[in-house]
């Protein structure tokens, strides 16, 4: 009887269609120049897809049992439909799409670049989504820091172990160059009326050198040993740099010994720390994604003011182009009255929606130096691509944002231990030094929105954020980590990232 049931089950299973998933991976090139085509959209008729990276590379996961076409589209190129079942190529060539002048003259209306920008402003509210939405997205953020200068000159120390040799050894152990990459896939619930968001993280990873943490923990252990030997538990610290000063109490846990490390209170504290890390990861990433979406040219408060403050810019109509089946104006903008950015706008000739913008700053955006502190924001560049929704409004489909900063500090630093519970003078120990640090940092954020759906206000309100995901640590780039998920292909620097043994 058991054999009969098994045989019967196998016969049924063989006749059930199995939804097999296939991964398609290719590079998109210009058919004439053979140059890679970045930011091309690769989708199906169901509005589900990915975007090629800066090298024209893409990877998409599809159901091979469906009779569907892969639709590849990019600004200025002819669209290409490729049957999924027969797709075998690793290279996809797109042909530039030429425009006949009589096609443009059909509108019988010629606008100056300034008139087009005015039309864009007049149509901002109706062109960009003001509904409650749920978006499935992928975010990748890369940070790089370089220590250009790190010096601590010990002038005086009442603690023998805190000498110049010890400080120099600590500085030498710290990395001069550090990279950190974070990736996450999630659903973003947006209230476009109030520009507020809720994030549900599905999966996440972090890629960095863990040896940096080990070195810092080693330094903390040494410092803790020195403190336990020389500093009293009930003391406090006076920290002063020139005119600036503050008073700090000493955390009692700094004096904990190995014998009480596994107490219940400490275990509870570790669990609380883990929950705090999850919450911090959720909130920091939501804030970064929200900032990227809400601080676009659509907002009057945005630094990207080349639409709302058009009197500060000069505009030039460069050309016309095709995006899907729509004509777009290609208009350049550059500073006229102390503005900060230059770039190119692609504007739909029918509804005057900005469907793409590439921008970069032309001067330092911030440059501050006072009393030994300095800060410079020297780079801000990126691209924004918008797509049309079913209700004819537009929402963000792709964003790339790169920023660069220099931070410096050259100041005297004095740390004094004081204690009110001892006889005699309160001063117990003193460390006097001069510090000089110069740090260069850069960040690059890439955001891809795969699906975008209008939801009700009740659906938005009923979703509750739950910080349940801790990013998976990866010591090297692992292409299998995102197997089965659609993401944007990483650049070569991320692919090559590996911790040296």
SESE-584118 format. One record per residue (C-alpha): chain; residue number from 1; x, z, y. Coordinates in Angstrom, 3 decimals. Layout:
<recs>
 chain   n     east       up    north
     A NUM        X        Z        Y
...
</recs>
This chain:
<recs>
 chain   n     east       up    north
     A   1    0.000    0.000    0.000
     A   2    2.815    0.916    2.394
     A   3    4.544   -2.427    1.708
     A   4    1.294   -4.290    2.398
     A   5    0.868   -2.617    5.785
     A   6    4.486   -3.357    6.680
     A   7    4.090   -7.032    5.739
     A   8    0.803   -7.260    7.670
     A   9    2.434   -5.697   10.770
     A  10    5.353   -8.151   10.646
     A  11    2.986  -11.145   10.470
     A  12    1.068   -9.904   13.525
     A  13    4.280   -9.120   15.460
     A  14    5.592  -12.649   14.895
     A  15    2.467  -14.100   16.504
     A  16    2.511  -11.861   19.580
     A  17    4.206  -13.458   22.635
     A  18    7.241  -11.372   23.531
     A  19    8.138  -11.043   27.204
     A  20   11.843  -11.790   27.033
     A  21   13.877  -11.373   30.170
     A  22   16.592  -13.826   31.090
     A  23   19.234  -13.469   33.756
     A  24   20.035  -16.534   35.847
     A  25   23.300  -16.474   37.757
     A  26   24.649  -19.247   39.987
     A  27   26.329  -20.158   43.277
     A  28   24.612  -22.217   45.985
     A  29   26.767  -24.801   47.783
     A  30   26.293  -27.373   50.537
     A  31   26.123  -30.764   48.787
     A  32   28.307  -32.419   51.453
     A  33   30.888  -29.805   52.469
     A  34   30.851  -27.839   49.183
     A  35   30.841  -24.651   51.269
     A  36   28.844  -21.651   49.971
     A  37   25.392  -21.139   51.498
     A  38   24.699  -17.472   52.320
     A  39   21.263  -15.888   52.713
     A  40   19.337  -18.540   50.770
     A  41   16.114  -17.255   49.203
     A  42   15.659  -17.684   45.460
     A  43   12.088  -17.016   44.361
     A  44    9.153  -18.118   42.233
     A  45    5.645  -19.135   43.230
     A  46    4.721  -15.461   42.812
     A  47    6.799  -14.536   45.861
     A  48    9.324  -12.606   43.790
     A  49   13.025  -13.198   44.211
     A  50   16.444  -12.441   45.650
     A  51   18.816  -13.640   48.377
     A  52   22.269  -15.171   47.959
     A  53   25.202  -13.128   49.254
     A  54   27.841  -14.196   51.771
     A  55   29.553  -16.306   49.075
     A  56   26.339  -18.090   48.071
     A  57   26.140  -16.131   44.797
     A  58   22.898  -14.848   43.319
     A  59   21.535  -13.287   40.155
     A  60   17.851  -13.059   39.253
     A  61   15.991  -11.678   36.239
     A  62   12.950  -13.684   35.108
     A  63   10.457  -13.876   32.252
     A  64   11.438  -16.977   30.226
     A  65    8.027  -17.345   28.531
     A  66    6.352  -18.323   31.791
     A  67    6.264  -21.970   32.844
     A  68    7.627  -21.438   36.355
     A  69   10.058  -23.019   38.781
     A  70   12.896  -21.385   40.632
     A  71   12.410  -22.192   44.329
     A  72   15.607  -22.239   46.403
     A  73   15.252  -22.435   50.183
     A  74   17.550  -22.032   53.155
     A  75   17.409  -22.731   56.857
     A  76   18.462  -26.331   57.575
     A  77   18.389  -27.486   53.937
     A  78   15.936  -29.274   51.694
     A  79   14.157  -26.939   49.304
     A  80   14.890  -27.334   45.610
     A  81   12.587  -26.519   42.682
     A  82   14.287  -25.969   39.322
     A  83   12.400  -25.305   36.052
     A  84   13.446  -21.905   34.713
     A  85   13.320  -22.977   31.071
     A  86   15.865  -25.772   31.556
     A  87   18.081  -24.100   34.156
     A  88   21.675  -24.178   32.891
     A  89   23.819  -24.839   35.975
     A  90   26.253  -22.374   37.494
     A  91   26.346  -24.406   40.726
     A  92   23.279  -25.376   42.761
     A  93   23.724  -27.987   45.493
     A  94   21.421  -28.063   48.512
     A  95   21.228  -31.120   50.733
     A  96   21.082  -30.677   54.527
     A  97   17.696  -31.724   55.878
     A  98   17.793  -34.136   58.795
     A  99   15.071  -34.182   61.435
     A 100   13.640  -37.307   62.990
     A 101   12.978  -37.064   66.726
     A 102    9.410  -38.373   66.409
     A 103    8.618  -35.456   64.076
     A 104    9.404  -33.053   66.893
     A 105    7.509  -35.003   69.550
     A 106    4.232  -34.586   67.660
     A 107    3.630  -31.357   69.556
     A 108    3.633  -33.302   72.866
     A 109    5.002  -30.196   74.550
     A 110    8.558  -29.536   75.653
     A 111    9.596  -25.999   76.542
     A 112   12.761  -24.829   78.216
     A 113   14.760  -22.185   76.297
     A 114   13.562  -19.545   78.775
     A 115    9.921  -20.558   78.243
     A 116   10.398  -20.301   74.473
     A 117   11.782  -16.762   74.814
     A 118    8.791  -15.827   76.997
     A 119    6.501  -17.178   74.263
     A 120    8.372  -15.026   71.732
     A 121    7.751  -11.918   73.859
     A 122    4.077  -12.779   74.329
     A 123    3.584  -13.074   70.555
     A 124    5.647  -10.110   69.312
     A 125    2.694   -7.819   68.622
     A 126    0.675  -10.346   66.656
     A 127    3.654  -11.852   64.806
     A 128    5.182   -8.693   63.366
     A 129    3.334   -6.505   60.904
     A 130    1.457   -3.467   62.235
     A 131   -0.148   -2.497   58.938
     A 132    0.565    0.119   56.302
     A 133    2.938   -1.492   53.795
     A 134    4.734   -0.824   50.535
     A 135    8.035   -2.665   50.092
     A 136   10.308   -2.867   47.062
     A 137   13.861   -3.034   48.361
     A 138   17.540   -2.812   47.508
     A 139   20.064   -1.213   49.851
     A 140   23.853   -1.306   49.696
     A 141   26.002    0.641   52.167
     A 142   29.801    0.500   52.282
     A 143   32.013    2.843   54.299
     A 144   35.725    2.475   54.943
     A 145   37.892    5.011   56.762
     A 146   41.547    4.636   57.736
     A 147   43.665    7.474   59.076
     A 148   45.914    5.852   61.665
     A 149   47.431    9.146   62.737
     A 150   47.240   12.694   61.333
     A 151   49.581   15.324   62.716
     A 152   49.365   19.126   62.889
     A 153   52.236   20.886   64.645
     A 154   52.323   24.637   63.856
     A 155   53.472   26.574   66.928
     A 156   52.846   30.100   65.657
     A 157   51.517   31.666   62.440
     A 158   51.233   35.333   61.493
     A 159   50.496   34.347   57.874
     A 160   53.742   33.287   56.139
     A 161   52.013   30.914   53.703
     A 162   50.355   28.956   56.529
     A 163   53.594   27.337   57.616
     A 164   54.561   23.808   58.647
     A 165   55.672   22.854   55.135
     A 166   52.299   23.833   53.643
     A 167   50.338   21.941   56.320
     A 168   52.557   18.848   55.894
     A 169   51.966   18.892   52.130
     A 170   48.211   19.063   52.679
     A 171   48.311   16.113   55.091
     A 172   50.404   14.068   52.672
     A 173   47.913   14.681   49.860
     A 174   44.977   13.350   51.867
     A 175   44.202    9.613   51.429
     A 176   45.064    7.324   54.334
     A 177   42.451    4.773   53.283
     A 178   39.133    5.634   51.677
     A 179   36.203    3.485   50.480
     A 180   32.708    4.670   49.575
     A 181   29.839    2.461   48.362
     A 182   26.211    3.472   47.764
     A 183   23.498    1.332   46.169
     A 184   19.839    2.140   45.631
     A 185   16.620    0.493   44.519
     A 186   13.356    1.936   45.745
     A 187    9.911    1.605   47.280
     A 188    9.470    2.147   51.011
     A 189    6.044    3.188   52.284
     A 190    5.720    2.317   55.971
     A 191    3.285    3.291   58.689
     A 192    4.046    0.527   61.178
     A 193    1.731    2.077   63.767
     A 194    3.925    5.143   64.183
     A 195    7.164    3.680   62.728
     A 196    7.365    6.387   60.061
     A 197    8.447    5.882   56.458
     A 198    8.456    7.496   53.018
     A 199   10.989    6.527   50.353
     A 200   10.746    6.601   46.575
     A 201   14.204    6.089   45.024
     A 202   14.028    4.463   41.583
     A 203   17.741    4.228   40.773
     A 204   20.991    4.717   42.675
     A 205   24.767    4.647   42.284
     A 206   27.841    5.715   44.217
     A 207   31.268    4.140   43.920
     A 208   34.296    5.974   45.282
     A 209   37.607    7.623   44.410
     A 210   36.866   11.068   42.974
     A 211   40.541   12.030   43.247
     A 212   39.841   12.598   46.941
     A 213   37.444   15.405   46.016
     A 214   39.989   16.874   43.588
     A 215   42.685   16.948   46.292
     A 216   40.323   18.618   48.751
     A 217   39.229   21.182   46.161
     A 218   42.878   21.944   45.429
     A 219   43.515   22.500   49.121
     A 220   40.410   24.724   49.364
     A 221   41.594   26.795   46.389
     A 222   45.021   27.346   47.967
     A 223   43.458   28.232   51.296
     A 224   41.056   30.635   49.589
     A 225   43.933   32.403   47.814
     A 226   45.766   32.811   51.115
     A 227   42.629   34.101   52.857
     A 228   41.871   36.650   50.138
     A 229   45.418   37.955   50.453
     A 230   45.588   38.272   54.241
     A 231   42.081   38.228   55.766
     A 232   39.586   41.100   55.655
     A 233   36.077   40.453   54.328
     A 234   34.328   41.914   57.408
     A 235   36.420   40.006   59.955
     A 236   35.305   37.139   62.171
     A 237   37.198   34.147   63.589
     A 238   37.690   33.109   67.200
     A 239   38.400   29.388   67.352
     A 240   39.647   28.017   70.659
     A 241   40.819   24.619   71.906
     A 242   41.781   24.721   75.573
     A 243   38.656   25.718   77.490
     A 244   36.431   25.356   74.444
     A 245   35.843   28.294   72.127
     A 246   33.475   29.595   69.482
     A 247   32.997   32.634   67.271
     A 248   32.445   32.210   63.520
     A 249   31.652   34.802   60.862
     A 250   33.373   34.518   57.474
     A 251   31.220   33.577   54.484
     A 252   31.367   36.469   51.988
     A 253   31.340   34.009   49.060
     A 254   34.819   32.998   50.224
     A 255   36.042   36.251   48.660
     A 256   34.264   35.838   45.301
     A 257   36.527   36.165   42.273
     A 258   36.486   34.358   38.944
     A 259   34.774   37.364   37.297
     A 260   31.495   36.974   39.186
     A 261   31.247   33.207   39.226
     A 262   28.582   33.002   36.526
     A 263   26.160   35.542   37.939
     A 264   22.508   34.586   38.022
     A 265   22.510   34.441   41.810
     A 266   25.407   31.995   41.765
     A 267   23.704   29.826   39.141
     A 268   20.548   29.832   41.262
     A 269   22.667   28.892   44.241
     A 270   24.205   25.967   42.334
     A 271   20.732   24.740   41.361
     A 272   19.659   25.012   44.986
     A 273   22.752   23.043   46.003
     A 274   21.833   20.298   43.513
     A 275   18.309   20.105   44.919
     A 276   19.737   20.052   48.433
     A 277   22.025   17.158   47.499
     A 278   19.068   15.178   46.135
     A 279   17.061   15.880   49.263
     A 280   19.989   14.991   51.516
     A 281   20.575   11.728   49.620
     A 282   16.905   10.790   49.994
     A 283   16.650   11.723   53.673
     A 284   19.949   10.156   54.765
     A 285   19.193    6.852   53.047
     A 286   15.625    6.778   54.347
     A 287   16.945    7.385   57.839
     A 288   19.514    4.574   57.527
     A 289   16.952    2.098   56.162
     A 290   14.375    3.076   58.787
     A 291   16.922    2.664   61.561
     A 292   17.853   -0.806   60.357
     A 293   14.191   -1.875   60.243
     A 294   12.916   -0.204   63.415
     A 295   15.859   -0.871   65.726
     A 296   15.537   -4.649   65.564
     A 297   14.847   -6.877   68.584
     A 298   11.097   -6.230   68.096
     A 299   11.427   -2.739   69.589
     A 300   11.800   -2.364   73.355
     A 301   14.144    0.605   72.760
     A 302   16.562   -1.382   70.598
     A 303   20.139   -2.092   71.652
     A 304   19.437   -5.647   70.446
     A 305   17.780   -6.426   73.779
     A 306   18.194  -10.224   73.878
     A 307   14.397  -10.675   73.722
     A 308   13.001   -7.830   75.844
     A 309   15.730   -8.052   78.522
     A 310   15.968  -11.826   78.681
     A 311   17.023  -11.708   82.363
     A 312   20.423  -10.445   81.171
     A 313   21.079  -13.463   78.942
     A 314   21.591  -17.197   79.135
     A 315   19.849  -19.372   76.534
     A 316   20.612  -22.863   75.297
     A 317   18.546  -25.043   72.958
     A 318   21.127  -26.216   70.438
     A 319   19.043  -28.062   67.877
     A 320   15.981  -28.088   65.665
     A 321   16.007  -27.174   61.995
     A 322   13.742  -26.873   58.975
     A 323   12.863  -23.594   57.294
     A 324   10.702  -24.307   54.259
     A 325    8.158  -26.744   55.762
     A 326    8.300  -25.368   59.305
     A 327   10.223  -26.549   62.340
     A 328   12.352  -23.973   64.133
     A 329   14.154  -23.969   67.453
     A 330   17.845  -23.128   67.230
     A 331   18.672  -21.291   70.458
     A 332   21.946  -19.620   71.396
     A 333   22.135  -16.602   73.680
     A 334   25.084  -15.156   75.609
     A 335   25.539  -12.430   78.257
     A 336   24.731  -13.205   81.873
     A 337   24.511   -9.805   83.593
     A 338   26.636   -7.314   81.722
     A 339   24.770   -7.691   78.430
     A 340   26.472   -6.822   75.153
     A 341   25.581   -9.497   72.585
     A 342   25.783  -13.168   71.790
     A 343   24.344  -15.107   68.874
     A 344   21.775  -17.598   67.631
     A 345   17.986  -17.294   67.344
     A 346   15.832  -19.375   64.989
     A 347   12.258  -19.503   66.317
     A 348    9.200  -21.025   64.660
     A 349    7.904  -23.868   66.878
     A 350    4.294  -23.142   65.932
     A 351    3.792  -19.387   66.387
     A 352    7.060  -18.529   68.219
     A 353    8.133  -15.925   65.683
     A 354   11.861  -15.215   65.373
     A 355   12.518  -15.941   61.699
     A 356   16.257  -15.313   61.844
     A 357   18.874  -14.041   64.258
     A 358   22.658  -13.784   63.934
     A 359   24.281  -11.526   66.532
     A 360   27.571   -9.876   67.469
     A 361   28.836   -7.838   70.383
     A 362   31.171   -9.396   72.943
     A 363   32.683   -6.171   74.317
     A 364   33.091   -2.520   73.412
     A 365   29.636   -0.954   73.252
     A 366   30.893    2.576   73.896
     A 367   34.289    3.713   75.106
     A 368   34.712    7.392   75.909
     A 369   37.872    9.423   76.497
     A 370   38.028   12.924   77.997
     A 371   40.110   16.061   77.505
     A 372   41.809   14.782   74.364
     A 373   38.642   13.448   72.722
     A 374   38.064    9.697   72.400
     A 375   35.364    7.501   70.866
     A 376   35.071    3.724   70.802
     A 377   32.376    1.559   69.219
     A 378   34.122   -1.789   69.038
     A 379   32.006   -3.752   66.548
     A 380   28.309   -4.374   65.955
     A 381   27.303   -7.597   64.252
     A 382   24.767   -8.742   61.722
     A 383   21.813  -10.888   60.704
     A 384   18.063  -10.324   60.399
     A 385   15.757  -12.619   58.415
     A 386   11.963  -12.376   58.518
     A 387    9.385  -13.873   56.163
     A 388    5.703  -14.676   56.589
     A 389    3.175  -12.482   54.800
     A 390   -0.198  -13.489   53.386
     A 391   -1.925  -12.380   56.608
     A 392    0.386  -14.704   58.638
     A 393    2.323  -11.785   60.138
     A 394    6.085  -11.420   59.613
     A 395    8.126   -8.628   58.074
     A 396   11.813   -8.063   57.383
     A 397   13.163   -9.769   54.256
     A 398   16.921   -9.354   54.725
     A 399   19.258   -7.437   57.014
     A 400   23.025   -7.186   57.259
     A 401   24.599   -4.825   59.759
     A 402   28.306   -4.104   60.349
     A 403   29.669   -1.475   62.731
     A 404   33.165   -0.281   63.617
     A 405   34.363    2.870   65.411
     A 406   37.605    4.540   66.462
     A 407   37.660    8.324   66.860
     A 408   40.556   10.339   68.226
     A 409   41.405   13.959   68.987
     A 410   44.607   15.305   70.556
     A 411   44.113   18.961   71.380
     A 412   45.647   22.438   71.066
     A 413   43.964   24.621   68.435
     A 414   44.108   28.411   68.118
     A 415   42.441   30.414   65.331
     A 416   42.411   34.212   65.653
     A 417   41.103   36.694   63.068
     A 418   39.461   39.731   64.662
     A 419   37.942   42.856   63.123
     A 420   35.802   45.482   64.867
     A 421   36.073   47.989   62.007
     A 422   39.808   48.656   62.156
     A 423   41.666   51.180   64.277
     A 424   43.804   49.851   67.049
     A 425   43.648   46.291   68.265
     A 426   41.040   43.942   66.869
     A 427   43.388   40.971   66.479
     A 428   44.583   40.779   62.859
     A 429   46.080   37.292   62.430
     A 430   46.734   34.253   64.593
     A 431   47.438   30.552   64.044
     A 432   48.448   28.345   66.997
     A 433   48.889   24.586   66.626
     A 434   48.616   21.148   68.220
     A 435   46.522   18.550   66.380
     A 436   46.471   14.764   66.747
     A 437   44.160   12.603   64.640
     A 438   43.104    8.959   65.027
     A 439   40.466    7.691   62.605
     A 440   39.177    4.131   62.269
     A 441   35.882    3.725   60.410
     A 442   33.667    0.791   59.529
     A 443   30.323    0.518   57.772
     A 444   28.357   -2.388   56.343
     A 445   24.718   -2.116   55.317
     A 446   22.831   -4.795   53.393
     A 447   19.084   -4.573   52.827
     A 448   16.941   -6.931   50.736
     A 449   13.146   -6.665   50.555
     A 450   11.896   -8.242   47.321
     A 451    8.176   -7.555   47.575
     A 452    5.977   -6.556   50.483
     A 453    2.331   -5.482   50.093
     A 454   -0.264   -4.247   52.560
     A 455   -1.695   -0.866   51.528
     A 456   -4.422    1.366   52.908
     A 457   -3.858    4.372   55.123
     A 458   -5.137    6.550   52.286
     A 459   -2.522    5.108   49.887
     A 460    0.193    5.834   52.433
     A 461   -0.980    9.403   53.011
     A 462   -1.421   10.150   49.305
     A 463    2.179    9.269   48.417
     A 464    4.416   12.352   48.484
     A 465    8.184   12.078   48.603
     A 466   10.013   13.663   45.684
     A 467   13.819   13.963   45.938
     A 468   14.442   13.595   42.207
     A 469   17.328   11.114   42.032
     A 470   21.034   11.905   42.121
     A 471   23.173    8.762   42.429
     A 472   25.181    7.908   39.309
     A 473   28.927    8.105   39.910
     A 474   30.870    4.944   39.006
     A 475   34.706    4.979   39.057
     A 476   34.694    1.156   39.039
     A 477   32.181   -1.599   39.680
     A 478   29.937   -2.007   36.625
     A 479   27.845   -5.227   36.541
     A 480   25.739   -3.762   33.716
     A 481   24.509   -0.812   35.783
     A 482   21.834   -2.963   37.439
     A 483   21.052   -5.045   34.336
     A 484   17.365   -5.947   34.348
     A 485   16.992   -5.301   38.094
     A 486   17.082   -7.816   40.927
     A 487   19.682   -6.983   43.567
     A 488   21.937   -8.912   45.933
     A 489   25.286   -9.796   44.386
     A 490   28.156   -7.590   45.676
     A 491   31.102   -8.987   47.602
     A 492   34.540   -9.361   46.060
     A 493   35.841   -6.070   47.485
     A 494   33.174   -4.126   45.580
     A 495   33.666   -6.164   42.395
     A 496   37.403   -5.440   42.521
     A 497   36.974   -1.718   43.236
     A 498   38.653    0.377   40.562
     A 499   40.291    3.792   40.546
     A 500   43.977    3.465   39.688
     A 501   45.052    5.830   36.920
</recs>
